[in-house]
Amino acid sequence: MRTPPETPLSELACRAREAPARIHVEDVEGRSLSYAETATEARRWAAAYRSAGVEADEIVVTMQNNTIESLLGWYGLGWLGATEAPVNVDYRADLLVHALNLTRARTMACLGQFVPRLLKVADRLEHLRQVVVLDDGDVPELPWPSWNMAELLAEAVPADDLELSAPWRIGAILFTSGTTGPSKAVRLPWAQIVASARGAFLTGDLTADDVIYNPGPTYHIGSKCFPALASLLGARHVMRPWISQSQMIDDYLRHGVTTGTPPTEWVYEPDRPEAASAPLRNVLVPTMHPTFIPPRERLGWRTYSTFNMTELSCPVGYPVWNADRFDDRGRASQGTVRPGYAVRIVDEHDQPLPPGEVGEIVIRSDVPWVLNAGYLNMPEATAEAWRGGWFHTGDAGYLDEDGWFYFIDRLKDCIRRRGENISSYDVEMSVMAHPEVALAGAIAVKENDRPGADEEVKVCCVRTGGSALDGEGLVRWLIGRMPRFMVPRYVEFFDELPLTPTQKVRKVELRKSPLTEGTFDREAAGIEIPRDG
């Protein structure tokens, strides 16, 4: 009999047979399920959804926190052959309408607290036909048929007649951040989720004894990768309903977390006594900033970094842990290209660029189904992204002579000034190093409307509480702390910046009014930057 292809569900089923009592998941409240219990309950959720009329190949939009129930619901829909499309719990009004209409989902499953948001936009929802309420509590009368999941589960018998999903079936639909326009719904095959799990950490260095931290949220790729990683290893993962920096250390210590992201206090406060005895050893950092090196050496961490986005599966990563690499500007590499993937840096005509030159990052894979299967119900966007057989990331970067990869910025966010490509991300990190800047977004301001016109750097900032920092003070502080060509010409302070549902600065809004009466102009103020500054 042929072994089923590797997917999170096939691995879960395998562990349930081979090590049924081993803990697969536990939450921060102390509840836990073994591999056998998880597999049984997932099939019960599959039966419950089926009794509500959900069918194979159907998309179900969900809106909930990252809990054991959300995991079982995702697994259950997968076992049924349906696909979960989780949305941000902050979605409401236009964003909620956009998500539901784009997916064309006829079923939504959500916590009762979110039902009033549906009612406010009921007349704008073109495809919704029923609602599954995932928790108990009073729910207002709905204009659609509704089900209570607790009642469905009470009557459901775990479904034993369902086949495991193949790796080419869609395991989840996740929404992009929407920093440059309306969110797109990305179709992720099960094989992509597995490849992402393997790429986030070097799975050969992890074992069944590792404990993986999974703080969600449900609509982020991490909430899919970390359970998959646990199943691949036969390990345990710890779920938190939502990310909480203040609770992270307590979670790590109480649950014996070995694998996760670094707590800020353990990075910047070297004398924290609990850090030395904590079991954390596998640390995923988005970019290997030099700041992480001292705590790594002090605490014995093994640091990993990767380049990824919702549409990808960690095609670039460290060849071994702690493999630091920095360019001549101190920018950290995200690693080298993983076996089975190809990465090119191309110009605007998709022509390959030589090592060291910045261009768009395009990617393809030798292995089928480990990259996205396009954007749901957006054929033009899919064709544009996948033109020429390569997935166009919309990101700028370069490869050096030795094949090390460097991410620069989103192409639309990259600033071209005096012949230099400036990363808005690098600018923002330098600006937010100021103790009185809480948030910053860097954008390009064109000198004129001519094609190829030079650009100036503007930073839009939010002060910390009680700060009286002004544009001149910030610019003078930055001089000498960043390359002179990166020092912003324009600075403007705001009470708040427009954010996407995933809390990224929505720069498309900032660009609508690049210069206002409140914009500070370094050149108009006569501030010069010394050549050796």
KAUR-V18577 format. One record per pair of residues at least 12 apart in sequence whose ideal C-beta (glycine too) atoms are under 8 Angstrom apart, sorted by the first residue. I is the first residue (numbers start at 1). GAP is how many residues later the second one is. Records with the same first field share a line. If there is no record, write none. Layout:
BEGIN
I = GAP / GAP
END
This chain:
BEGIN
4 = 160
5 = 161 / 162 / 186
6 = 161 / 185 / 188 / 226
7 = 157 / 158 / 159 / 160 / 164 / 183 / 184 / 186 / 187
8 = 67 / 70 / 163 / 182 / 185 / 186 / 189 / 216 / 219 / 220 / 223 / 224
9 = 33 / 66 / 69 / 70 / 155 / 156 / 181
10 = 154
11 = 217 / 220 / 221
12 = 12 / 23 / 26 / 27 / 30 / 63 / 219
13 = 26 / 151
15 = 20 / 216 / 219
16 = 19 / 20 / 22 / 23 / 24
18 = 216
19 = 16 / 215
20 = 14 / 15 / 16
21 = 13 / 14 / 15
22 = 12 / 13 / 186 / 212 / 214
23 = 12 / 213
24 = 13 / 14 / 206 / 207 / 212 / 213
25 = 13 / 43 / 46 / 202 / 205 / 211 / 212 / 213 / 214
26 = 210 / 211 / 212 / 213 / 229
27 = 40 / 41 / 211 / 212 / 213 / 214
28 = 210 / 211 / 212 / 213 / 219 / 223 / 226 / 227
31 = 37
33 = 35
35 = 199
38 = 33 / 34 / 37
40 = 118
41 = 31 / 117
42 = 30 / 33 / 34 / 36 / 37
43 = 33 / 36 / 115 / 116 / 117 / 119
44 = 28 / 32 / 109 / 112 / 113 / 114 / 115
45 = 27 / 28 / 30 / 31 / 32 / 34 / 108 / 111
46 = 29 / 30 / 31 / 33 / 34 / 112 / 113 / 116
47 = 29 / 109 / 110 / 111 / 112
48 = 28 / 101 / 104 / 105 / 107 / 108
49 = 24 / 27 / 28 / 31 / 33 / 83 / 103
50 = 30 / 109
51 = 101 / 104 / 105
52 = 55 / 78 / 80 / 95 / 100
53 = 54 / 77
54 = 23 / 26 / 28 / 53
55 = 25 / 26 / 27
56 = 24 / 25 / 26
57 = 24 / 25 / 26
58 = 24 / 25 / 47 / 48 / 49
59 = 23 / 24 / 25 / 26 / 44 / 45 / 46 / 114 / 317
60 = 17 / 22 / 23 / 24 / 25 / 45 / 47 / 48 / 49 / 72
61 = 24 / 25 / 26 / 38 / 39 / 42 / 44 / 46 / 47 / 48
62 = 12 / 22 / 23 / 24 / 25 / 46 / 47 / 48 / 72 / 156
63 = 23 / 24 / 26 / 28 / 45 / 46 / 47 / 48 / 51
64 = 22 / 25 / 45 / 46 / 47 / 70 / 154
65 = 24 / 46 / 151 / 152 / 153 / 176 / 177
66 = 148 / 149 / 150 / 151 / 152 / 157 / 173 / 174 / 175 / 176
67 = 172 / 174
68 = 171
69 = 65
70 = 16 / 146 / 148 / 153
71 = 156 / 168
73 = 36 / 61
74 = 12 / 98 / 144 / 150
78 = 87 / 93 / 112
79 = 80 / 83 / 85 / 86
80 = 79 / 82
81 = 81 / 84 / 88
83 = 86 / 87 / 88 / 89 / 90
84 = 88 / 89
85 = 14 / 18 / 20 / 87 / 88 / 89 / 90 / 100
86 = 86 / 88 / 131 / 132 / 133 / 137
87 = 12 / 88 / 132
88 = 87 / 129 / 131 / 413 / 414
89 = 25 / 128 / 130
90 = 411
91 = 26 / 410
92 = 25 / 28
93 = 24 / 27 / 28
95 = 88 / 406
96 = 21 / 22 / 25
97 = 24 / 27 / 28
98 = 84 / 85
99 = 76 / 84 / 86
100 = 25 / 27 / 28
101 = 23 / 24 / 25 / 26
102 = 83 / 274 / 275 / 276
103 = 24 / 70 / 82 / 273 / 274
104 = 22 / 23 / 273
105 = 22 / 23
106 = 21 / 22 / 23 / 24
107 = 21 / 22 / 23 / 24 / 25
108 = 20 / 22 / 23 / 24
109 = 22 / 23 / 24 / 25 / 40
110 = 21 / 22 / 23 / 24
111 = 22 / 23 / 24
112 = 21 / 22 / 23 / 24 / 25 / 26 / 27
113 = 24
115 = 16 / 18 / 24 / 25 / 27
116 = 24
118 = 13 / 24
119 = 21 / 23 / 24
122 = 21
128 = 16
129 = 15 / 16
130 = 14 / 15 / 16 / 17
131 = 13 / 14 / 15 / 16
132 = 14 / 15 / 16 / 17 / 20
133 = 13 / 14 / 15 / 16
134 = 15
135 = 14 / 15
136 = 12 / 14
165 = 25
166 = 24
167 = 22 / 23 / 24 / 27 / 202
168 = 21 / 22 / 23 / 200 / 201
169 = 20 / 21
170 = 17 / 18 / 19 / 20 / 203
171 = 17 / 18 / 19 / 21 / 22 / 53
172 = 16 / 21 / 52
173 = 12 / 13 / 14 / 15 / 203
174 = 12 / 14 / 45 / 46 / 47 / 50 / 136
175 = 44 / 135
176 = 134 / 135
177 = 323 / 324 / 325 / 327
178 = 322 / 323 / 328
179 = 231 / 321 / 325 / 326 / 327 / 328 / 329
180 = 214 / 230 / 232 / 327 / 328
181 = 327
183 = 318
184 = 191 / 192 / 194 / 197
185 = 190 / 191 / 192 / 193
186 = 124 / 125 / 186 / 189 / 190
187 = 185 / 186 / 187 / 188 / 189
188 = 33 / 36 / 122 / 184 / 185
189 = 180 / 181 / 183 / 184
190 = 179
191 = 176 / 177 / 178 / 179
192 = 121 / 177 / 178 / 179 / 180 / 181
193 = 28 / 31 / 32 / 35 / 120
194 = 34 / 38 / 176
195 = 118 / 119 / 172 / 175
196 = 25 / 28 / 29 / 32 / 112 / 116 / 117 / 118
197 = 28 / 29 / 31 / 32 / 35
198 = 31 / 34 / 116
199 = 107 / 109 / 114 / 115 / 116 / 118 / 139
200 = 25 / 29 / 84 / 104 / 106 / 108 / 114 / 117
201 = 28 / 58 / 81 / 83 / 103
202 = 102 / 115 / 116 / 118 / 119
203 = 26 / 29 / 30
205 = 77 / 97 / 116
206 = 23 / 27 / 29 / 53 / 76
207 = 26 / 28
208 = 25 / 26 / 27
209 = 26 / 49
210 = 23 / 25 / 26 / 48 / 49 / 72
211 = 24 / 25 / 26 / 27 / 44 / 45 / 46 / 47 / 48 / 68
212 = 14 / 17 / 18 / 23 / 24 / 25 / 26 / 45 / 46 / 47 / 48
213 = 13 / 24 / 25 / 27 / 35 / 38 / 39 / 42 / 44 / 46 / 47 / 48
214 = 12 / 13 / 23 / 24 / 25 / 26
215 = 24 / 25 / 27 / 28 / 29 / 33 / 36
216 = 23 / 24 / 25 / 26 / 27
217 = 25 / 26
220 = 282
221 = 87 / 89
238 = 13 / 17 / 19
245 = 18 / 19
248 = 12 / 15
249 = 14 / 16 / 17 / 25
252 = 26 / 27 / 28
253 = 21 / 25
256 = 23
257 = 21 / 22 / 23
258 = 21 / 22 / 23 / 24
259 = 21 / 22 / 23 / 25
260 = 20 / 22 / 23 / 24
261 = 22 / 23 / 24
262 = 18 / 21 / 23 / 30 / 33 / 39
263 = 12
266 = 12 / 14 / 29 / 33
267 = 24 / 25 / 28
268 = 23
270 = 24 / 25 / 28
275 = 20 / 24
276 = 22 / 23
278 = 21
280 = 19 / 21
281 = 19 / 20 / 21
282 = 19 / 20 / 22 / 39
283 = 13 / 18 / 19 / 20 / 21
284 = 19 / 20 / 21 / 22
285 = 18 / 19 / 20
286 = 19
287 = 18 / 45 / 47 / 120
288 = 15 / 17 / 36 / 44 / 45 / 46
289 = 43
290 = 36 / 40 / 42
293 = 31
296 = 26
302 = 19 / 20
303 = 15 / 18 / 19
304 = 13 / 14 / 17
305 = 12 / 13 / 27 / 28 / 29 / 30
306 = 12 / 28 / 29
307 = 27 / 28 / 54 / 90 / 98 / 100
309 = 84 / 86
310 = 62
311 = 60 / 61 / 74 / 80 / 82
312 = 51 / 59 / 60 / 79 / 81
313 = 52 / 57 / 58
314 = 24
315 = 22 / 23 / 26 / 28 / 48 / 50
316 = 18 / 19 / 20 / 21 / 22 / 25 / 27 / 89
317 = 17 / 18 / 19 / 21
318 = 17 / 18
319 = 16 / 17
323 = 12
325 = 79
327 = 73 / 79
329 = 154
331 = 75 / 92 / 95
332 = 74
333 = 67 / 71 / 72 / 73
334 = 71 / 72 / 73
335 = 69 / 70
336 = 67 / 68 / 69
337 = 66 / 68
340 = 25 / 26 / 27 / 30
341 = 22 / 23 / 24 / 25
342 = 21 / 22 / 23 / 24
343 = 18 / 19 / 20 / 56 / 62
344 = 17 / 18 / 19 / 46
345 = 12 / 13 / 14 / 15 / 16 / 17 / 52 / 53 / 54
346 = 13 / 14 / 16 / 44
347 = 12 / 13
348 = 12
350 = 12 / 37 / 38 / 40
353 = 45
355 = 43 / 44 / 45 / 46
356 = 42 / 43 / 44 / 45
357 = 41
358 = 38 / 39 / 40 / 50 / 56 / 63
359 = 37 / 38 / 39
360 = 32 / 33 / 34 / 35 / 36 / 51
361 = 32 / 34 / 35 / 36 / 46
362 = 26 / 28 / 29 / 30 / 31
363 = 27 / 28 / 30
364 = 25 / 26 / 27
371 = 20
372 = 19
374 = 12
394 = 16 / 17 / 18
395 = 12 / 13 / 14 / 15 / 16
396 = 12 / 13 / 14 / 15 / 18 / 25 / 27
408 = 13 / 15 / 17
409 = 14 / 15 / 16 / 17
410 = 14
412 = 95
413 = 12 / 29 / 30 / 31 / 94
414 = 30
415 = 12 / 27 / 28 / 29 / 40 / 42
416 = 28 / 38 / 39
417 = 27 / 37 / 38 / 39 / 40 / 68
418 = 36 / 67
420 = 65 / 66
422 = 35 / 63 / 64
424 = 17 / 18 / 19 / 20 / 83
425 = 17
426 = 56 / 60
427 = 13 / 15 / 30 / 32 / 55 / 59 / 61
428 = 12 / 13 / 14 / 31
430 = 48 / 51 / 52 / 56
431 = 28 / 30 / 43 / 47 / 57
433 = 48
434 = 35 / 40 / 43 / 44
435 = 29
436 = 27 / 28 / 31 / 33
437 = 24 / 25 / 26 / 27 / 32 / 37
438 = 23 / 24 / 25 / 26
439 = 22 / 23 / 58 / 66
440 = 19 / 20 / 21 / 22 / 65
441 = 18 / 19 / 56 / 64 / 66 / 69
442 = 15 / 16 / 17 / 18 / 46
443 = 15 / 17 / 64 / 67 / 68 / 71
444 = 12 / 13 / 14
445 = 12 / 13 / 44 / 45 / 69 / 70
446 = 68
456 = 32 / 33 / 34
457 = 29 / 30 / 31 / 32 / 33
458 = 30 / 31 / 32 / 33 / 34 / 56 / 57 / 61
459 = 15 / 29 / 31 / 32 / 33
460 = 32 / 33 / 34 / 37 / 45 / 50
461 = 13 / 30 / 31 / 32 / 33
462 = 31 / 32 / 33 / 34 / 35
463 = 30
469 = 24
470 = 23 / 50
471 = 19 / 20 / 21 / 22 / 48 / 49 / 51 / 54
472 = 48 / 50 / 53 / 55
474 = 17
475 = 12 / 13 / 16 / 45 / 47 / 52
476 = 51
479 = 48 / 50 / 51 / 54
480 = 53
484 = 45 / 46 / 47 / 49
487 = 35 / 42
488 = 34
489 = 32 / 33 / 34
490 = 24 / 25 / 29 / 30 / 31 / 32
491 = 28 / 29 / 31
492 = 24 / 26 / 27 / 28
493 = 25
497 = 13
498 = 12
END
